[in-house]
Amino acid sequence: MQKKFNELKTRLMEISDLDHVGALLDWDQSTYMPPGGAVARGRHLALLARLSHQKSIDPELGKLLDELRPYEESLPYDSDDASLIRVARREYERAIKVPPQFMSELFQHFSNSYNAWVVARPENNFKALIPHLERGVDLCRQLADFFPGYEHVADPLIDFVDYGMKTTFLRTLFAQLRRELVPIVQTITDQPPADDACLKKHFPEADQLDFSLEVIKQLGYDFNRGRQDKTHHPFMTKFSLGDVRITTRVDENDLSGCLFSTIHESGHAMYEQGIRMEFEGTPLGGGASAGVHESQSRTWENLVGRSRGFWEYFYPKVQAKFPDQLKGVSLDTFYRAVNKVQRSLIRTEADEVTYNLHVMIRFDIELALLEYNLLVRDLPEYWHVRYQADMGIRAPDDRDGVMQDVHWFSGLIGGSFQGYTLGNIMGAQFFAQALKAHPEIPAEMAQGKFDTLHTWLVDNVYQHGRKFTANELIQRVTGGQLSIEPYMAYLKMKFGELYKL
Amino acid sequence: MQKKFNELKTRLMEISDLDHVGALLDWDQSTYMPPGGAVARGRHLALLARLSHQKSIDPELGKLLDELRPYEESLPYDSDDASLIRVARREYERAIKVPPQFMSELFQHFSNSYNAWVVARPENNFKALIPHLERGVDLCRQLADFFPGYEHVADPLIDFVDYGMKTTFLRTLFAQLRRELVPIVQTITDQPPADDACLKKHFPEADQLDFSLEVIKQLGYDFNRGRQDKTHHPFMTKFSLGDVRITTRVDENDLSGCLFSTIHESGHAMYEQGIRMEFEGTPLGGGASAGVHESQSRTWENLVGRSRGFWEYFYPKVQAKFPDQLKGVSLDTFYRAVNKVQRSLIRTEADEVTYNLHVMIRFDIELALLEYNLLVRDLPEYWHVRYQADMGIRAPDDRDGVMQDVHWFSGLIGGSFQGYTLGNIMGAQFFAQALKAHPEIPAEMAQGKFDTLHTWLVDNVYQHGRKFTANELIQRVTGGQLSIEPYMAYLKMKFGELYKL
């Protein structure tokens, strides 16, 4: 049996290795590749994806998984070996359900649709995108139909990234969150806005990069197993558990962009760096789900990086780095600036309080489109109505309205957004547990010490990789279910100090 | 037939793509990879090499090549299609002759032997390397024996990189070159040495990089299809004809290192960038041989980059970049400094006149070892004797003696060195032809114009890629055979102006 199990691991490692090689090609494409490399790079990526897919649906792999079922069943559910077989089987069964021909069509559609979006968005030409979105909705429904027996058509699509999260449950949870958030946003934005002029001076690129790297080193990002490079749209990527990289961008007229994006990506990266090395090359060697991943990037970015304790420690340092720009700016002013709440149009730039409203609008739209309850041609107007209702503003055009995010034009319609809000909710749940175990964490942060928190997260979340689903992990860590309570308590406590709530 | 030909091209492109993906992994390993990435990177490279090798020896490929023989024979020898089939068959037949098991053994040996060298060289411990070198010699003889019918045991090994060059011919050619060079070195080094103190001041890294990039841009290196990064041992690498990169290193106390290594690598790169795009992904889409490749790096580094005309144009620019360091240094002093001839121990740092003596000592040693005419344990002494005879100096130890180069410890013993001297000889032959066609080239260089030369090289050498062997290319370009005359004429003319010869 051990021989078969080793054969399984060998096969899975080849798949994992091919995927990680593809990730390196993607990274290079986004960081250093000269323009002339584009055509061949596309071909190389397609070849690696094809080789990986062939190995992922190899009937020999299915046979091995069948033969290993008795071994799996002889072990405890949470043993490493049983978990490996269980997760590998889940992925294999998912992979073989979708005909390769359909996958090609879908990727071809993503490519066409993305290219159309690149042209249409700057021209504010939503009309040109209607046929692409309509086809996108149809294809995503078809994709869902390869997984019959679902309760909601979005469920199989959500399963791709947030396995086990059900639409009905999320809809209720998000509605509850929206009910709480909308009046808070209203109350806060009726008060005078925070002054963030201190963040909008000229901050040289090299100094911003230096400071960001100093911060994440102190947080616990391991530069022996990672590095940072520049790109247009920051991301985290991984070529092995020993090589987890992040990217960033710098706006010299804004101190917060590079810093918080660096902390955000380092949160994703510390999660991956914290996975047990034994899981290298197996399906367990990655984050549990989109939501759990986002919970960690948001934890480090917001719960840590925008906390008062964090800035009690780091503000003298950033002030020393930028003495002219921050001369006469008090810690309190700076802290309020990095936590400024405002009605805004752009999701990726939104503050902690409004962010989830952006996300939930998109989640609701995905569901309505998939249900055929909303027609693509009515999307722009629906967008404006929801922004008016939730946020109290209206985008001047569709460019910063419905065409704002790349997701629906380069990926699935359905399953693309819930992870962001799930991340905020789960992040607060995990963090509350960490505080319960170690009430000294906030005081430590104010002294620049982050290892108690980091170690707790490694022990309770990171090390497990994908052994457990998000729901299983929440159960193990909190003893309960996904819940917005800790998140709302956190927001009310923090912003209640900054505004009258 | 067209269908079969297209199938051949598809198969060859997959092999080429896998190899180029491997090249990107190597590049990243030498430039940016954090230490923690090493283990998985080795595994990823091995996987890609295995997949590429499987496809290279696929009997279906052999069958296709057989079926395409009538098509090949119906076409002129120098047609693209016939050349593609011919070169693909040459590679296929070579690949299937060596058992995969032997190749694994060989690579395992390289790996062990390289690791031993990394430890033994700094310790000046040649003894520890004797068993590795002995095994290396045995394995290389065995490798040659998979290609029976050779005239000299080194021929099959030379064929791997300089196809068609025969040991007997090279031995005669090199002996002739040595006879000419030894007395010239003697004559020059009896005269007062050039003063190169102006190159040994402090030159900040960023300025050196700037200047080097400015130079190679003007020479014709295309940054839309390439870029430069830093590494320990500079090299050129290619991921497609649209992405040909170079690397460099900087010593802040030496102006010439980064500059000439950058020009050298850009010469390799301009060769690859000049290959016809139709050859992308085929066995024709690379340089003709190690020798022809080196001919171009050495042409741009020496025949161009160390010429008087080049510095008439660039000296005011480098002086403007480093006004303090080069204050009061005349063009003539600077020109003599970058062309300083001296007896030296290290091949990679040798000047134009002595360089080939270093190479030919190594070539002779390879032959003697393979012939079992020289025993590994006698190598250090043989080395010293030859250096005394050819160069008039003796290394203080084996570190800078026989353990100097990595080649024999990480690659074949046999075929590893002749390309360097072949490059110098061929480079001068091609350059002489270019001057015959365009006598204005030296005057143009003095005005910073390099496109006449560059275009001539693209038209006559670069565009053909691997369509022709080195010997065929020399025949086409010069109408004659490989010959040291143009090279010796060049050296005598140039150094006759700098020294009494």
Interface residues (C-beta under 8 A of the other chain):
Chain A: M13 E14 D17 L18 H20 V21 L24 L25 D28 Y32 M33 P34 P35 G36 G37 A38 V39 A40 R41 R43 H44 L47 L48 L51 D222 F223 N224 R225 G226 R227 D229 F239 S240 L241 G242 D243 R245 E280 G281
Chain B: M13 E14 D17 L18 H20 V21 L24 L25 D28 Y32 M33 P34 P35 G36 G37 A38 V39 A40 R41 R43 H44 L47 L48 L51 D222 F223 N224 R225 G226 R227 D229 F239 S240 L241 G242 D243 R245 E280 G281
